[in-house]
Amino acid sequence: MKRGIRRFYPFNAEQTVNIMSEFGPLITMFVVNAAYGITAGTWALLITTVMAIGAMWYVLRRLPAFPLIASTVTLVFGALTIFTGDPMWVKIKVTIFNAMFAAFLLIGLYFGKNFFKYVFEKTFHYSDEGWNRFTWSFAWFFIFTAVANELVRQTFKDFETYSVLGFHTDGTGIWILFKVAIIMPLSGIYAYILTRLMQKHRIRAPQDARKSAPTAPSTSQTRSNAAEFAKALVDQRQLATSPTRGKSLR
């Protein structure tokens, strides 16, 4: 049963919490912004981000590095949006953060330092080639999302009204809809496919390798076995040269 579930849903608890902490606040912001405006939507984003951090700590008993960094940046840029009244800050955060993080990953690979391996090697066990492919793929995905985010941000203006499936919204609503309806499912599909492809790079956990490795006999046990073998050999030789054995052979 458990193996069947893992076949169609390969994400573990940590990956699930990471995904929910990234897109849960965005979905809440989308709903609240549509009903009450950008200020209320940004407050909803900040509150649910703090709740997501609490959920990470409750489920994992620790704060994973990447979601914590992303949540902290969201809080900073969300606060700037509230203080200035300009939704540009919360929108441009995605472009800045994703572009900088992609550069960070690529520079790390250039110098032989793999960020994801350093953070997740105790949770996931892949070969060095697998870790490099994983990090390289995600770096380019971050670049893609940064470019796409900036295109949407620049194309749809906050002071103009747009019609989407009969509903009227402004540029901020279009941006949130783009994040929720396009980037969120695309990220989930991409992470799912990449996780499945990474299975061929999986290696055994160090503790499992130690458990399955044959244990070498101790020195005292080796000496005892050698002494028993020598004694048996001497007994056989004595039996072959004894008078009784010689008469029976004649």
C-alpha positions as CSV (number, residue, x, y, z in Angstrom):
1,M,0.0,0.0,0.0
2,K,2.7,2.4,1.0
3,R,4.9,1.5,-1.9
4,G,1.9,2.1,-4.3
5,I,1.3,5.5,-2.9
6,R,5.1,6.4,-3.2
7,R,4.9,5.3,-6.9
8,F,2.4,8.0,-7.7
9,Y,3.3,10.5,-5.0
10,P,7.1,10.4,-4.6
11,F,7.3,13.4,-2.3
12,N,8.2,12.8,1.4
13,A,7.0,14.9,4.3
14,E,9.7,17.5,4.0
15,Q,9.1,18.0,0.3
16,T,5.3,18.3,0.9
17,V,5.8,20.9,3.6
18,N,8.2,22.8,1.3
19,I,5.6,22.9,-1.5
20,M,2.7,23.9,0.8
21,S,4.8,26.6,2.5
22,E,5.6,28.1,-0.9
23,F,2.2,28.1,-2.5
24,G,-0.2,28.1,0.4
25,P,0.4,31.8,1.2
26,L,0.1,32.7,-2.5
27,I,-3.3,31.0,-2.8
28,T,-4.5,32.8,0.4
29,M,-3.2,36.1,-1.0
30,F,-5.0,35.4,-4.3
31,V,-8.4,34.9,-2.6
32,V,-8.1,37.8,-0.1
33,N,-6.7,40.2,-2.7
34,A,-9.7,39.4,-5.0
35,A,-12.1,40.1,-2.1
36,Y,-10.5,43.0,-0.2
37,G,-7.6,44.5,-2.2
38,I,-3.8,44.3,-2.3
39,T,-3.2,45.5,1.3
40,A,-5.4,42.9,2.9
41,G,-3.9,40.3,0.4
42,T,-0.4,41.2,1.5
43,W,-1.3,40.9,5.2
44,A,-2.8,37.5,4.4
45,L,0.5,36.6,2.7
46,L,2.6,37.6,5.7
47,I,0.3,35.8,8.2
48,T,0.2,32.6,6.3
49,T,3.9,32.7,5.7
50,V,4.5,32.8,9.5
51,M,2.0,30.0,9.8
52,A,3.9,28.0,7.2
53,I,7.2,28.5,9.1
54,G,5.4,27.2,12.3
55,A,4.1,24.2,10.3
56,M,7.6,23.4,9.1
57,W,8.9,23.4,12.6
58,Y,6.0,21.3,13.9
59,V,6.2,18.6,11.2
60,L,10.0,18.5,10.7
61,R,11.2,19.7,14.1
62,R,13.6,22.0,12.3
63,L,13.5,24.8,9.8
64,P,14.7,23.7,6.3
65,A,17.2,26.2,4.8
66,F,15.6,27.0,1.5
67,P,12.0,27.4,2.6
68,L,13.2,29.5,5.5
69,I,15.2,31.8,3.3
70,A,12.3,32.1,0.8
71,S,9.8,32.9,3.6
72,T,12.1,35.5,5.1
73,V,12.4,37.3,1.8
74,T,8.7,37.1,1.4
75,L,8.2,38.8,4.8
76,V,10.6,41.6,4.0
77,F,9.2,42.4,0.6
78,G,5.6,42.0,1.8
79,A,6.3,44.5,4.6
80,L,7.7,46.9,2.0
81,T,4.5,46.6,0.0
82,I,2.4,47.4,3.1
83,F,4.5,50.3,4.2
84,T,4.7,51.9,0.7
85,G,1.3,50.8,-0.6
86,D,3.1,49.7,-3.8
87,P,2.5,46.0,-4.8
88,M,5.6,46.2,-7.0
89,W,7.7,45.1,-4.1
90,V,5.9,41.8,-3.4
91,K,5.9,41.1,-7.2
92,I,9.5,41.9,-8.0
93,K,10.6,39.8,-5.0
94,V,10.1,36.7,-7.2
95,T,12.3,38.0,-10.0
96,I,15.1,39.1,-7.6
97,F,15.1,36.0,-5.4
98,N,14.8,33.4,-8.2
99,A,17.5,35.1,-10.3
100,M,19.9,35.5,-7.4
101,F,19.3,31.9,-6.2
102,A,19.9,30.5,-9.7
103,A,23.2,32.5,-9.9
104,F,24.1,31.2,-6.4
105,L,23.5,27.6,-7.5
106,L,25.4,27.9,-10.8
107,I,28.4,29.6,-9.1
108,G,28.5,26.9,-6.5
109,L,28.6,24.2,-9.2
110,Y,31.4,26.1,-11.0
111,F,33.5,26.0,-7.9
112,G,32.5,22.4,-7.1
113,K,30.2,23.3,-4.2
114,N,26.7,21.8,-4.4
115,F,24.2,23.7,-2.2
116,F,21.4,21.1,-2.4
117,K,23.8,18.2,-1.6
118,Y,25.0,20.2,1.5
119,V,21.5,20.9,2.7
120,F,19.7,17.6,1.8
121,E,22.4,14.9,1.8
122,K,21.2,13.5,5.1
123,T,17.6,13.2,3.8
124,F,18.3,12.1,0.2
125,H,21.1,9.9,-1.0
126,Y,22.2,10.4,-4.6
127,S,25.5,10.1,-6.4
128,D,27.6,13.2,-7.1
129,E,26.5,13.2,-10.7
130,G,22.8,13.0,-9.6
131,W,23.2,16.0,-7.2
132,N,24.9,18.0,-9.9
133,R,22.1,17.3,-12.4
134,F,19.5,18.1,-9.8
135,T,21.1,21.4,-9.0
136,W,21.8,22.3,-12.6
137,S,18.1,21.6,-13.6
138,F,16.7,23.6,-10.7
139,A,19.0,26.6,-11.4
140,W,17.7,26.9,-14.9
141,F,14.1,26.4,-13.7
142,F,14.7,29.4,-11.3
143,I,16.0,31.4,-14.3
144,F,12.9,30.5,-16.3
145,T,10.5,31.5,-13.5
146,A,12.4,34.8,-12.9
147,V,12.1,35.8,-16.6
148,A,8.4,34.7,-16.8
149,N,7.6,36.6,-13.6
150,E,9.2,39.8,-14.9
151,L,7.4,39.5,-18.2
152,V,4.0,39.3,-16.5
153,R,4.9,42.1,-14.0
154,Q,6.0,44.5,-16.8
155,T,3.1,43.6,-19.2
156,F,0.1,43.9,-16.9
157,K,0.0,47.2,-15.1
158,D,-1.5,47.8,-11.7
159,F,-3.6,50.8,-12.7
160,E,-5.3,49.0,-15.7
161,T,-8.3,46.6,-15.7
162,Y,-8.2,43.3,-17.5
163,S,-10.9,40.7,-18.2
164,V,-10.1,37.1,-17.5
165,L,-12.9,34.6,-18.2
166,G,-15.5,37.3,-17.6
167,F,-13.9,38.5,-14.4
168,H,-12.3,42.0,-14.2
169,T,-9.1,42.4,-12.3
170,D,-6.0,44.6,-12.3
171,G,-2.3,43.8,-13.0
172,T,-1.8,42.5,-9.5
173,G,-4.7,40.1,-9.8
174,I,-3.3,38.9,-13.1
175,W,0.1,38.4,-11.5
176,I,-1.3,36.3,-8.6
177,L,-3.4,34.3,-11.0
178,F,-0.3,33.6,-13.1
179,K,1.5,32.4,-10.0
180,V,-1.3,30.2,-8.7
181,A,-2.7,28.8,-12.0
182,I,0.5,28.5,-14.0
183,I,3.6,28.5,-11.9
184,M,2.3,26.5,-9.0
185,P,1.1,23.4,-11.1
186,L,4.1,23.8,-13.4
187,S,6.5,23.7,-10.4
188,G,4.7,20.7,-9.0
189,I,4.9,18.8,-12.3
190,Y,8.5,19.7,-12.7
191,A,9.4,18.6,-9.2
192,Y,7.5,15.4,-9.7
193,I,9.3,14.5,-13.0
194,L,12.7,15.5,-11.7
195,T,12.2,13.4,-8.5
196,R,11.3,10.4,-10.6
197,L,14.3,10.9,-12.8
198,M,16.6,11.2,-9.8
199,Q,15.7,7.6,-8.7
200,K,18.4,6.2,-11.1
201,H,21.0,8.2,-9.2
202,R,19.9,7.0,-5.8
203,I,22.6,5.3,-3.7
204,R,22.3,3.3,-0.5
205,A,22.3,5.3,2.8
206,P,25.6,5.1,4.7
207,Q,24.0,3.4,7.7
208,D,22.3,0.8,5.4
209,A,25.7,0.1,3.8
210,R,27.2,-0.4,7.3
211,K,24.4,-2.8,8.3
212,S,24.8,-5.0,5.2
213,A,28.6,-5.1,5.2
214,P,29.9,-8.5,6.4
215,T,31.5,-8.2,9.8
216,A,35.2,-9.3,10.0
217,P,35.9,-11.9,12.6
218,S,37.6,-10.7,15.7
219,T,41.3,-11.6,16.4
220,S,40.5,-13.9,19.3
221,Q,37.9,-15.8,17.1
222,T,40.4,-16.1,14.3
223,R,43.1,-17.6,16.7
224,S,40.5,-20.0,18.2
225,N,39.5,-21.3,14.7
226,A,43.1,-21.7,13.7
227,A,43.9,-23.6,16.9
228,E,41.0,-26.0,16.4
229,F,42.0,-26.6,12.8
230,A,45.6,-27.4,13.8
231,K,44.5,-29.8,16.6
232,A,42.2,-31.7,14.2
233,L,45.1,-32.0,11.7
234,V,47.5,-33.4,14.4
235,D,44.8,-35.9,15.6
236,Q,44.4,-37.2,12.1
237,R,48.2,-37.6,11.6
238,Q,48.5,-39.4,15.0
239,L,45.7,-41.8,14.0
240,A,47.3,-42.6,10.7
241,T,50.7,-43.5,12.3
242,S,49.3,-45.4,15.3
243,P,50.2,-49.3,15.5
244,T,46.5,-50.2,15.5
245,R,45.9,-48.3,12.3
246,G,49.0,-49.9,10.7
247,K,47.8,-53.5,11.6
248,S,44.4,-52.9,10.2
249,L,46.0,-51.6,6.9
250,R,48.1,-54.9,6.6
